[in-house]
Amino acid sequence: MPHLARLLHLADSALPTGSFAYSYGLESSITFGLLRTETEFRSYLYSFLQQAVGFELPFVTSAATVSAADLGPLLLEYDAQLLTPPLHQASLTQGKNWLKLLANFYPEADLGDLGNELNQQALPAHFVPLFGLTLGRVGFAATDIQATYLHLALRDQLSAAIRLGFIGPMAGHQLQHDFYGVFENLLAAADIRPYSEAARCTVLLDVAQMLHDDIYSRLFQN
């Protein structure tokens, strides 16, 4: 079993995977007045984590144990459910960076060959399924992979809010501490379904992501 320190390293915001560059609709939500107060931001974060548990985690978890024969359908299903073009492209870029990074860190897992196979089969290398797939192949437990994914999702949203000046650093880190309890409760109560039953539950987040390109001056990509 890989050591906890290795997982902490992979959760480091300094890793060059590109997640710091994307706000996933948060910037447009603030710009167009969908989020105005800390109370509304808390509700936004809760909805964001709910969707992560209901939509992303089934793909993360399924990919961690997927067979070679079932990998193609899983990747194509995830690709079909990303309806916002900028988010779709960001996911492919981040997935490519993540796979390259893990292939360098863990050559024994043959992840470099995986990248070549995906290219040959013209399969979309999206970040979310590749996150679960690569960490599963390296040997991390499914529960650790799930918790790490939610940590990354929460951290990146709060980091974006701080960089946008919506909240201060102290308030942001207090929210991150508070919301660890929220996503732990969500995980404990969730029945993590197979990816074929994944569902998006927050339409307003998708709308905010589609509005992102209409911002006159942007700090983040989508």
C-alpha positions as CSV (number, residue, x, y, z in Angstrom):
1,M,0.0,0.0,0.0
2,P,1.5,3.4,-1.0
3,H,2.4,5.6,1.9
4,L,0.1,8.5,2.9
5,A,2.9,10.9,2.2
6,R,2.7,10.0,-1.5
7,L,-1.0,10.7,-1.6
8,L,-0.4,14.0,0.1
9,H,2.2,14.9,-2.5
10,L,-0.3,14.1,-5.3
11,A,-2.8,16.5,-3.6
12,D,-0.3,19.3,-3.6
13,S,-1.5,22.4,-5.4
14,A,2.0,23.0,-6.7
15,L,1.8,20.0,-9.0
16,P,1.7,21.2,-12.7
17,T,-1.7,19.7,-13.7
18,G,-3.4,23.0,-14.3
19,S,-6.2,22.8,-11.8
20,F,-5.2,26.3,-10.4
21,A,-6.2,27.9,-13.7
22,Y,-9.8,26.9,-13.7
23,S,-12.7,28.2,-11.6
24,Y,-15.4,25.8,-12.9
25,G,-18.0,28.5,-13.1
26,L,-17.2,30.2,-9.8
27,E,-15.8,33.4,-11.4
28,S,-18.9,33.8,-13.6
29,S,-21.2,33.1,-10.6
30,I,-19.6,36.0,-8.7
31,T,-19.3,38.3,-11.7
32,F,-23.0,37.9,-12.7
33,G,-24.3,38.2,-9.1
34,L,-25.3,34.6,-8.6
35,L,-23.1,34.6,-5.4
36,R,-23.1,37.8,-3.3
37,T,-22.6,36.7,0.4
38,E,-20.7,34.2,2.4
39,T,-24.0,32.4,3.2
40,E,-24.7,32.0,-0.5
41,F,-21.1,30.8,-1.1
42,R,-21.6,28.2,1.6
43,S,-24.7,26.9,-0.2
44,Y,-22.8,27.0,-3.5
45,L,-20.0,24.9,-2.0
46,Y,-22.5,22.4,-0.6
47,S,-24.2,22.0,-4.0
48,F,-20.8,21.7,-5.6
49,L,-19.8,18.9,-3.3
50,Q,-23.2,17.2,-3.7
51,Q,-22.7,17.1,-7.5
52,A,-19.1,15.8,-7.1
53,V,-20.4,12.9,-5.0
54,G,-23.3,12.2,-7.3
55,F,-21.6,12.7,-10.7
56,E,-17.8,12.7,-10.5
57,L,-17.2,10.1,-7.8
58,P,-19.0,7.3,-9.6
59,F,-16.6,7.8,-12.5
60,V,-13.6,8.1,-10.2
61,T,-14.5,4.9,-8.2
62,S,-15.5,2.9,-11.3
63,A,-12.3,3.9,-13.1
64,A,-10.1,2.8,-10.1
65,T,-11.1,-0.9,-10.8
66,V,-12.2,-0.8,-14.4
67,S,-11.1,-3.6,-16.8
68,A,-9.3,-2.8,-20.1
69,A,-12.4,-3.9,-22.0
70,D,-14.7,-1.5,-20.1
71,L,-12.4,1.5,-20.1
72,G,-13.5,2.8,-23.5
73,P,-17.2,2.9,-22.7
74,L,-16.5,4.6,-19.3
75,L,-14.4,7.4,-20.9
76,L,-16.9,7.9,-23.7
77,E,-19.8,8.1,-21.2
78,Y,-18.0,10.8,-19.2
79,D,-17.1,12.7,-22.4
80,A,-20.8,12.7,-23.4
81,Q,-21.9,14.2,-20.1
82,L,-19.6,17.2,-20.3
83,L,-21.9,19.6,-22.0
84,T,-20.0,22.9,-21.6
85,P,-17.3,23.3,-24.3
86,P,-14.7,25.2,-22.2
87,L,-15.1,22.7,-19.3
88,H,-14.8,19.9,-21.7
89,Q,-11.5,21.2,-23.1
90,A,-10.1,22.0,-19.6
91,S,-10.9,18.4,-18.5
92,L,-8.9,17.0,-21.4
93,T,-6.0,19.3,-20.8
94,Q,-5.9,18.5,-17.1
95,G,-6.3,14.8,-17.8
96,K,-3.3,14.8,-20.2
97,N,-1.1,16.7,-17.7
98,W,-2.2,14.4,-14.9
99,L,-1.4,11.2,-16.8
100,K,2.0,12.5,-17.9
101,L,2.8,13.4,-14.3
102,L,1.7,10.0,-12.9
103,A,3.6,8.1,-15.6
104,N,6.8,9.9,-14.6
105,F,6.2,9.3,-10.9
106,Y,5.2,5.6,-11.2
107,P,6.8,4.0,-14.2
108,E,6.1,0.6,-12.8
109,A,2.4,1.1,-13.4
110,D,2.8,1.3,-17.2
111,L,0.8,4.5,-17.4
112,G,2.9,5.8,-20.3
113,D,1.6,2.9,-22.4
114,L,-1.9,3.8,-21.3
115,G,-1.6,7.3,-22.8
116,N,-0.4,5.8,-26.1
117,E,-3.3,3.3,-26.1
118,L,-5.9,6.1,-25.5
119,N,-4.4,8.1,-28.4
120,Q,-4.4,5.2,-30.8
121,Q,-8.1,4.4,-29.9
122,A,-9.0,8.1,-30.0
123,L,-10.5,7.9,-26.5
124,P,-10.9,11.1,-24.5
125,A,-8.4,11.3,-21.6
126,H,-10.6,13.3,-19.1
127,F,-9.2,14.2,-15.7
128,V,-11.9,12.7,-13.5
129,P,-11.8,9.1,-14.8
130,L,-8.0,9.2,-15.2
131,F,-7.7,10.4,-11.6
132,G,-9.4,7.3,-10.4
133,L,-7.8,5.0,-12.9
134,T,-4.2,6.0,-12.3
135,L,-4.4,6.1,-8.5
136,G,-6.2,2.7,-8.6
137,R,-3.4,1.2,-10.7
138,V,-0.7,2.7,-8.4
139,G,-2.4,0.9,-5.5
140,F,-4.3,3.5,-3.4
141,A,-7.5,2.3,-1.7
142,A,-10.9,3.5,-3.2
143,T,-11.9,5.3,-0.1
144,D,-8.6,7.3,-0.1
145,I,-9.0,8.1,-3.8
146,Q,-12.6,9.4,-3.1
147,A,-11.5,11.6,-0.2
148,T,-8.5,13.0,-2.1
149,Y,-10.7,13.9,-5.1
150,L,-13.2,15.8,-2.9
151,H,-10.3,17.5,-1.1
152,L,-8.9,18.7,-4.5
153,A,-12.3,19.9,-5.6
154,L,-13.0,21.8,-2.4
155,R,-9.5,23.3,-2.2
156,D,-9.5,24.5,-5.8
157,Q,-12.9,26.3,-5.3
158,L,-11.8,28.0,-2.1
159,S,-8.4,29.0,-3.6
160,A,-10.3,30.5,-6.6
161,A,-12.6,32.5,-4.2
162,I,-9.5,33.8,-2.4
163,R,-7.7,34.8,-5.6
164,L,-10.9,36.5,-6.8
165,G,-11.0,38.6,-3.6
166,F,-14.5,37.2,-2.7
167,I,-13.2,36.0,0.6
168,G,-10.0,36.5,2.6
169,P,-7.4,33.8,3.2
170,M,-8.3,33.2,6.8
171,A,-12.1,32.9,6.0
172,G,-11.2,30.6,3.1
173,H,-9.2,28.2,5.2
174,Q,-11.8,28.3,7.9
175,L,-14.4,27.3,5.3
176,Q,-12.1,24.5,4.1
177,H,-11.8,23.2,7.6
178,D,-15.6,23.3,8.1
179,F,-16.4,21.7,4.8
180,Y,-14.2,18.7,5.5
181,G,-16.9,17.6,7.9
182,V,-19.5,18.2,5.2
183,F,-17.9,16.0,2.6
184,E,-17.1,13.3,5.1
185,N,-20.8,13.2,5.9
186,L,-21.7,13.2,2.2
187,L,-19.3,10.3,1.7
188,A,-20.6,8.4,4.7
189,A,-24.2,8.8,3.6
190,A,-23.6,8.2,-0.1
191,D,-24.2,5.0,-2.0
192,I,-21.4,5.4,-4.6
193,R,-23.1,4.0,-7.7
194,P,-21.4,2.7,-10.8
195,Y,-20.7,5.3,-13.4
196,S,-23.7,4.3,-15.5
197,E,-25.9,5.7,-12.7
198,A,-24.0,9.0,-12.3
199,A,-26.2,12.1,-12.3
200,R,-25.7,15.8,-12.5
201,C,-27.9,17.5,-9.9
202,T,-27.1,21.2,-10.0
203,V,-28.2,22.8,-13.3
204,L,-27.3,26.3,-12.1
205,L,-23.6,25.3,-11.9
206,D,-23.7,24.3,-15.5
207,V,-25.4,27.6,-16.5
208,A,-22.7,29.5,-14.6
209,Q,-20.0,27.6,-16.5
210,M,-21.6,28.5,-19.8
211,L,-21.7,32.2,-18.9
212,H,-17.9,32.2,-18.2
213,D,-16.9,33.1,-21.8
214,D,-19.2,36.2,-21.5
215,I,-17.0,37.8,-18.8
216,Y,-15.2,40.8,-20.2
217,S,-12.1,40.4,-18.1
218,R,-11.3,37.0,-16.7
219,L,-8.8,35.9,-14.0
220,F,-9.5,32.2,-14.6
221,Q,-10.4,29.8,-17.4
222,N,-13.6,27.9,-17.0
